[in-house]
């Protein structure tokens, strides 16, 4: 693209963001934009899948909620740019300048891209090795499995970040805020953690060999212990029953909860974003409007669970059991409780349900954009009204399932 074409596209995009009928959402997917000046540009919610921004100037840019799956930002200037809520799975940030960059609730894990010929291409987790991220805001970001070797994150806010199985060898984390972070199985050999705050962090099986841990703040409580977890659930149950007037909302973001039995638990509207829930039993649990975005739920048992209106975007539900689970839209009400006629649908966009069992599950009206149901058992499931754009159903069992018209036409 020429500079003139880029400027025109950015203008149209700003008009689109302002709901101007002449506006057009910016689509730079797979476009080579290396070396261009995007400083202070507004690219919020733009399509940037596979785009190349190597050596470009994106300082102070508004990149909130962009779809930059597999994009490349090598040696780019991202100083004070805002990537809040962005999809950055498989992105390449090697050598980028990221001082003050905001990655709040961004997703930088590995993911699967559906190519034009229908084949699934797995992208690695984001590569941030050698990046300059001093003072960056990465609260709640999903960086499990990412490469952050030799990255400078001095003074960064990494509160509740998910760095499970990440490569942090020789990383500079002096004075960083890692409160409540998930560092399980992370490699921190040779890292500098002088003065870092790891209060409440999960460091199960993390490797600190040769790391500088002088002055580290460490007050850790294992949330997976029955007494601690039971207290959290009890307070949340009261919070739900009293509609927030008493008790306390369950906040287990990025926490390690694998192998717990939470059957019939009341977790409606709970924050379980990025939580590690492998093999957890949630049989008959109430999870209406719960935030499970990016949660790792491989092999979890969610049979007969109520997940109406839940956010499961980008969650890992490989081989999970959702037999007869309810994933219906939730009717929205006004302040006085009267129905508005609007609904809040379940969000399963980009979720991985390969090999999962969804027999008799109710997925009416669900957002299944980009989700993978490869080899899943959907016998008797109800997908009527669901959004299945770019969803994958290869080798799935759809016998007796109620399907959106698009699938019916393809199968027919």
C-alpha positions in Angstrom: 0.0 0.0 0.0 1.1 3.6 -0.7 1.3 6.1 2.1 -1.7 7.9 0.6 -3.7 4.7 0.6 -2.9 4.1 4.3 -3.9 7.6 5.3 -7.2 7.2 3.4 -7.8 3.9 5.1 -7.1 5.4 8.5 -9.5 8.2 7.9 -12.2 5.8 6.8 -11.5 3.7 9.9 -12.0 6.7 12.2 -15.3 7.5 10.5 -16.3 3.8 11.0 -15.5 4.0 14.7 -17.7 7.2 14.9 -20.5 5.2 13.3 -20.4 7.4 10.2 -22.2 5.6 7.4 -19.3 6.4 5.0 -16.8 4.9 7.3 -15.0 1.5 6.6 -13.3 -0.7 9.1 -9.5 -0.8 8.4 -8.4 -4.2 7.0 -4.6 -4.5 6.8 -4.6 -8.3 7.0 -1.4 -9.8 5.5 -0.3 -6.3 4.3 3.4 -5.3 4.5 3.5 -2.0 6.4 7.1 -2.2 7.5 8.8 1.1 8.3 5.6 3.2 8.1 4.8 6.0 10.6 1.6 5.1 12.6 2.5 7.2 15.6 -0.7 8.4 17.5 -2.9 6.7 14.9 -6.3 5.2 15.9 -6.4 1.6 14.8 -8.8 0.4 17.5 -10.6 -2.8 16.4 -8.8 -2.9 13.1 -8.1 -6.2 11.2 -4.4 -6.7 11.3 -4.1 -10.5 10.9 -0.7 -11.5 9.6 0.2 -7.8 8.9 3.9 -6.8 9.1 4.8 -3.7 11.1 8.5 -4.4 11.4 10.5 -1.3 12.3 7.3 0.8 12.1 6.6 3.7 14.5 3.4 2.9 16.4 4.2 5.0 19.5 1.2 6.4 21.3 -1.1 4.5 18.9 -4.6 3.3 19.9 -4.5 -0.4 19.2 -7.2 -1.5 21.6 -9.1 -4.7 20.6 -7.2 -5.1 17.3 -7.2 -8.5 15.7 -3.5 -8.9 15.1 -3.3 -12.7 15.1 0.1 -13.7 13.7 1.2 -10.1 13.1 4.8 -9.0 13.2 6.1 -6.0 15.2 9.8 -6.8 15.1 11.9 -3.8 16.2 8.9 -1.6 16.0 8.5 1.4 18.3 5.4 0.7 20.4 6.2 3.2 23.1 3.1 4.1 25.1 0.8 2.3 22.6 -2.4 0.7 23.9 -3.2 -2.9 23.1 -5.9 -3.4 25.7 -8.0 -6.5 24.9 -6.1 -7.1 21.6 -5.8 -10.5 20.0 -2.0 -10.9 19.6 -1.8 -14.7 19.5 1.3 -15.8 17.6 2.5 -12.2 17.2 6.2 -11.4 16.9 7.6 -8.6 19.1 11.3 -9.5 19.0 13.4 -6.4 19.7 10.4 -4.1 19.9 10.5 -0.9 22.0 7.6 -1.3 24.4 8.3 1.1 27.2 4.9 2.1 28.7 3.0 -0.2 26.3 -0.4 -1.3 27.6 -1.2 -5.0 27.1 -4.1 -5.1 29.7 -6.1 -8.3 29.1 -4.4 -8.9 25.7 -4.1 -12.5 24.4 -0.6 -13.5 23.3 -0.9 -17.3 23.5 -0.6 -19.6 20.6 -3.6 -20.1 18.3 -5.0 -21.7 15.2 -5.5 -19.8 12.0 -7.9 -21.1 9.3 -6.3 -20.6 5.9 -8.2 -19.8 2.7 -8.2 -23.4 1.6 -9.8 -24.5 4.9 -6.6 -25.9 6.5 -5.8 -25.2 10.2 -2.4 -23.6 10.8 -1.1 -23.5 14.4 0.8 -20.3 15.4 3.3 -20.4 18.2 2.9 -18.3 21.3 3.9 -14.6 20.9 7.7 -13.9 20.8 8.7 -10.9 22.9 12.4 -11.9 23.3 14.7 -8.9 23.7 11.8 -6.5 23.8 12.1 -3.3 25.8 9.0 -3.3 28.1 10.0 -1.1 31.0 6.9 0.2 32.8 4.6 -1.7 30.5 1.0 -2.4 31.7 0.3 -6.1 31.2 -2.3 -6.6 33.9 -4.3 -9.8 33.2 -2.6 -10.5 29.9 -2.5 -14.1 28.6 1.1 -14.9 27.8 1.3 -18.6 28.6 4.0 -20.3 26.7 5.4 -17.0 25.3 9.1 -16.3 24.8 10.2 -13.4 27.0 13.9 -14.3 27.2 16.2 -11.3 27.7 13.1 -9.0 27.8 13.4 -5.9 29.9 10.3 -5.5 32.1 11.7 -3.5 34.9 9.0 -1.7 36.8 6.3 -3.3 34.6 2.8 -4.0 36.0 2.3 -7.7 35.5 -0.5 -8.2 38.1 -2.5 -11.3 37.5 -0.7 -12.0 34.2 -0.7 -15.6 33.0 2.9 -16.6 32.3 2.4 -20.3 32.7 5.2 -22.3 30.9 6.7 -19.0 29.6 10.4 -18.6 28.8 11.7 -15.8 31.1 15.3 -16.7 31.0 17.6 -13.7 31.8 14.5 -11.4 31.8 14.9 -8.1 33.7 12.0 -8.0 36.2 13.5 -5.6 38.8 10.7 -3.9 40.7 8.0 -5.5 38.6 4.5 -6.1 40.0 3.8 -9.8 39.7 1.0 -9.9 42.3 -1.3 -12.9 41.7 0.6 -13.9 38.5 0.6 -17.4 37.2 4.2 -18.5 36.9 3.6 -22.2 37.1 6.2 -24.2 35.0 7.8 -20.9 33.9 11.5 -20.8 33.2 13.1 -17.9 35.1 16.7 -19.1 35.1 19.1 -16.1 35.3 16.2 -13.7 35.7 16.6 -10.5 37.7 13.7 -10.3 40.2 15.3 -7.8 42.6 12.5 -6.1 44.5 9.7 -7.7 42.5 6.4 -8.3 44.2 5.2 -11.9 43.8 2.5 -11.7 46.5 -0.1 -14.4 45.8 1.7 -15.6 42.6 1.6 -19.2 41.6 5.2 -20.5 41.2 4.4 -24.2 41.1 7.3 -26.0 39.4 8.8 -22.7 38.2 12.6 -22.7 37.6 14.5 -20.0 39.5 17.9 -21.5 39.0 20.5 -18.7 39.0 17.8 -16.0 39.4 18.4 -12.9 41.5 15.6 -13.0 44.1 17.0 -10.4 46.5 14.3 -8.3 48.0 11.5 -10.3 46.4 8.1 -9.7 48.2 6.5 -13.1 48.6 3.3 -13.8 50.6 1.8 -16.8 49.0 -1.5 -18.5 49.7 -2.3 -21.6 47.6 -5.8 -20.9 46.4 -6.3 -24.5 45.5 -6.3 -25.6 49.1 -9.8 -26.7 50.1 -10.2 -24.3 53.0 -9.1 -21.2 51.1 -11.1 -22.0 48.0 -14.2 -22.9 50.1 -14.1 -19.5 51.7 -13.9 -17.8 48.3 -16.9 -19.8 47.0 -19.0 -19.2 50.1 -18.4 -15.4 49.9 -19.3 -15.5 46.2 -22.5 -17.4 46.8 -23.6 -14.7 49.2 -22.6 -12.0 46.7 -24.8 -13.7 44.0 -27.7 -14.2 46.3 -27.7 -10.6 47.6 -27.0 -9.2 44.1 -23.7 -7.7 45.3 -24.9 -6.2 48.5 -23.1 -8.7 50.7 -20.2 -11.2 50.3 -17.5 -10.8 47.7 -17.3 -11.6 44.0 -15.1 -14.6 43.2 -11.9 -13.4 41.5 -9.6 -16.3 40.5 -8.1 -14.8 37.4 -5.1 -16.7 36.1 -5.2 -19.0 39.2 -4.2 -22.7 39.3 -7.3 -24.7 40.1 -6.7 -27.9 38.2 -8.1 -31.2 39.5 -10.5 -29.5 42.0 -14.1 -30.8 42.4 -16.4 -27.8 42.0 -19.5 -29.7 41.1 -22.7 -27.7 41.6 -20.7 -24.6 42.7 -22.3 -21.2 42.3 -19.9 -19.2 40.1 -22.3 -17.0 38.2 -20.5 -13.7 37.1 -17.2 -15.0 38.6 -13.9 -13.8 37.2 -12.1 -17.0 36.1 -10.3 -15.3 33.1 -7.2 -17.3 32.2 -7.7 -19.7 35.1 -6.1 -23.1 34.9 -9.0 -25.6 35.2 -7.6 -28.8 33.7 -9.7 -31.9 34.7 -11.8 -29.8 37.1 -15.2 -31.2 37.9 -17.9 -28.5 37.3 -20.8 -30.9 37.0 -24.1 -29.0 37.3 -22.2 -25.8 38.3 -23.9 -22.4 37.8 -21.6 -20.2 35.6 -24.1 -17.8 34.1 -22.3 -14.6 32.8 -19.0 -15.9 34.2 -15.8 -14.7 32.6 -13.8 -17.7 31.4 -11.9 -16.0 28.6 -8.6 -17.8 27.9 -9.2 -20.3 30.6 -7.4 -23.7 30.3 -10.1 -26.3 30.7 -8.7 -29.4 29.0 -10.5 -32.5 30.1 -12.8 -30.6 32.4 -16.3 -32.0 33.2 -18.9 -29.4 32.6 -21.8 -31.8 32.0 -25.2 -30.2 32.9 -23.4 -27.0 33.8 -25.3 -23.7 33.2 -23.0 -21.4 31.2 -25.7 -19.0 29.8 -24.2 -15.7 28.7 -20.7 -16.8 29.7 -17.5 -15.4 28.1 -15.4 -18.3 26.9 -13.5 -16.5 24.2 -10.2 -18.2 23.4 -10.7 -20.8 26.1 -9.1 -24.3 25.8 -11.8 -26.9 26.1 -10.0 -29.7 24.3 -11.6 -33.0 25.3 -13.9 -31.3 27.8 -17.3 -32.8 28.7 -20.2 -30.4 28.1 -22.9 -33.1 27.8 -26.3 -31.4 28.2 -24.6 -28.1 29.2 -26.7 -24.9 28.8 -24.9 -22.2 26.8 -28.0 -20.1 25.9 -28.3 -16.3 25.6 -29.3 -14.4 28.8 -32.2 -11.9 28.4 -31.1 -8.4 29.4 -33.3 -6.4 31.8 -33.6 -2.7 32.6 -32.9 -1.0 36.0 -36.3 -1.9 37.3 -36.1 -5.5 36.1 -38.3 -5.3 33.0 -37.2 -7.2 29.9 -35.5 -5.1 27.2 -36.0 -7.6 24.4 -32.2 -7.9 24.0 -30.0 -10.9 24.8 -26.4 -11.5 25.9 -25.1 -14.5 23.9 -22.4 -17.0 25.0 -19.0 -16.1 23.5 -17.0 -19.1 22.3 -15.1 -17.2 19.6 -11.7 -18.6 18.9 -12.2 -21.3 21.6 -10.7 -24.8 21.1 -13.2 -27.6 21.6 -11.4 -30.3 19.6 -12.5 -33.7 20.8 -14.9 -32.2 23.3 -18.3 -33.9 24.1 -21.3 -31.6 23.6 -24.1 -34.2 23.3 -27.4 -32.5 23.9 -25.7 -29.2 24.7 -27.8 -26.0 24.0 -25.7 -23.5 22.0 -28.6 -21.5 20.6 -27.5 -18.1 19.4 -23.9 -18.6 20.6 -20.9 -16.7 19.1 -18.8 -19.5 17.7 -16.7 -17.4 15.4 -13.3 -19.1 14.7 -14.0 -21.8 17.2 -12.7 -25.3 16.6 -15.0 -28.3 17.0 -12.6 -30.7 15.2 -13.5 -34.3 16.2 -16.1 -33.0 18.7 -19.2 -35.0 19.5 -22.2 -32.7 18.9 -24.9 -35.4 18.6 -28.3 -33.9 19.5 -26.8 -30.4 20.2 -28.8 -27.3 19.4 -26.8 -24.7 17.4 -29.8 -22.9 15.9 -29.1 -19.2 15.4 -25.4 -19.6 16.3 -22.7 -17.5 14.5 -20.4 -20.0 13.0 -18.2 -17.8 10.8 -14.8 -19.4 10.3 -15.7 -22.1 12.8 -14.2 -25.6 12.1 -16.3 -28.8 12.3 -14.0 -31.2 10.5 -14.6 -34.8 11.6 -17.2 -33.7 14.2 -20.3 -35.8 14.9 -23.3 -33.8 14.1 -25.9 -36.6 14.1 -29.3 -35.3 15.2 -27.9 -31.8 15.9 -30.0 -28.7 15.1 -27.7 -26.6 12.9 -27.6 -23.1 11.5 -28.7 -22.9 7.9 -25.1 -22.3 6.7 -23.9 -25.7 8.0 -27.0 -27.4 6.7 -26.4 -25.9 3.2 -22.8 -27.1 3.3 -23.7 -30.6 4.4 -26.7 -30.8 2.1 
